[in-house]
Amino acid sequence: MTAPTTTVNAHAVRSDALDVEPFYTVSEAGGILRLGRSKLYEEIAAGRLRFVKVGRATRIPAEWLQEYRQLLIEEGQGVSA
């Protein structure tokens, strides 16, 4: 029996080969977090959101996006209505 496959950028890839989490663009990360691109770039500049550069492209690994999300949650715990 062969491993299930999926298509990534028009290339067939075995599903068991996709054991790494994706890199997101700033726009994609903003969509996930429901925050604007400008706000994310501000957070990157402030050192609160880690990123990598791939050539000229700015990418955010899924793990770091989760860390940033957790930071926001922790900061929100001290806010009272």
C-alpha positions, -999 to 999 in steps of 0.1 A, spaced: 0 0 0 14 35 -9 13 65 14 -15 90 7 -4 120 -14 -14 156 -15 -5 184 -40 18 212 -30 25 239 -56 14 215 -83 38 187 -71 26 155 -56 40 150 -21 35 120 2 15 130 32 39 113 56 66 136 42 48 167 55 59 164 91 70 200 93 48 229 101 44 256 75 59 291 72 33 318 68 35 351 50 27 382 71 -6 385 54 -15 349 61 -4 352 97 -26 383 100 -55 364 86 -50 336 111 -47 360 141 -73 385 127 -48 413 129 -37 436 101 -4 434 83 7 468 96 2 457 132 22 425 126 50 445 111 49 467 142 52 437 164 81 423 143 99 457 146 93 457 184 108 422 187 75 406 199 69 385 169 98 364 156 103 359 119 128 347 93 138 362 60 140 340 29 156 362 3 134 393 5 104 374 18 94 376 55 80 344 68 67 333 102 70 297 112 38 282 126 55 275 160 65 312 164 30 323 155 17 300 183 42 316 207 30 351 198 -6 341 202 2 327 237 20 360 245 -12 379 236 -33 356 257 -10 359 287 -9 397 284 -47 398 282 -51 379 315 -42 411 335 -69 432 318 -101 438 337 -134 450 323 
